Structures are given as C-alpha cells and as structure tokens.
Amino acid sequence: MTPDSEQPAAPVQEQAAKAAPKRKAGVPVWRTGKPDAFLAAAVDTARTAVEGITPAATIGPHLAAKSEGDRLVTHLFESRLPGYAGWQWYAVLTRNSRSKVVTVNELGLLPSEDSILAPEWVPWAERVRPEDQQQESEADSQEAATADADDGETAEESTDDAGTQAEA
C-alpha cells in the first residue's frame, strides 16, 4: 500500500461539504415562491395594460399569476386572436417595497405548450413527392419536343427577305 492510500478520505469530504454550492447559470438569487399578494390581486390593472396593445375582445379570461421574484408578478390571459390558438397575453407587474403603487413593466403575447406553431423546417429535397418529379420530367420532355421541332427547319424554308437562300 502506498502512504497516500492509507490516509483517510474524511478531510476531502469535509472540504467538499464546507464549499459553497455553485449557483446555476440563469437561476436568480432571490426565491421565487408565492407571488406577492398585492400584485397577484391586481388582475384589473394587468388587463387594462394589455388592452393598451390589443382590443378587449382579443383578451380572454385570467389564467394565472406567477411569481418571477420579489415584488414581481406575471399575469397571464387567454388570447382570442384569430390564428393564435393556445397563445397567452402577459403583463409583468412590480411595485416598490412597502408601496401600493403598481407599475407595469412589460406586455406581450407568448406561445404556450398548447399553441399552434409552424412545423419544423424540412429541406426541399426531402419535401419533393414522386408526383412532383413526374410533372417536372413531363414538362422537360414537352420543352425538348418543341425545341426539336424549331431546330428541324430545312435550308429551303429559311430564306431571307430578298428571297435568297440563307447559308447553313
């Protein structure tokens, strides 16, 4: 046995336990638990803000209020826009600490898991159907036939305006 293998592994494990856990990229420091009660109750303010960018008839019922951080709540509304089935209007609301004044940060339209999205792009070579290739080959053969008919003029038929025969 080597002297290194005889040392207990406890100090290494203790050092790992003492090290602070690494923060994942993109995860905010604050806790995103329950939404701020005052902002979650401001559904009418959120609806009025969304009505500023779209007619009221295109806004459906309130779907949810989710916390995005301390005193930051996103309200979601069903979209009734034609062609946007499953999409959701959103309004992000915030307020200062100990304040009762609601501020609208952002508005927009987002796709949800149920929304209708365009299919994935498929290269043209994979989209071609056998009947498409058949139509192309028929069109090419017709063009070739008309080109052969035009080239088949005889020397007697091709004369210039003076009535002389053109040189071939």
Buried (B, 14 or more C-beta within 10 A) or exposed (E): EEEEEEEEEEEEEEEEEEEEEEEEEEEEEEEEEEBBEBBBEBBEBBBEBBBEEBEEEBBBEBBEBBBBBEBBBBBBBBBBBEEBEEBBBBBBBBBEEEEEEBEBEEBEBEEEEEBEEEEEEEEEEEEEEEEEEEEEEEEEEEEEEEEEEEEEEEEEEEEEEEEEEEEE
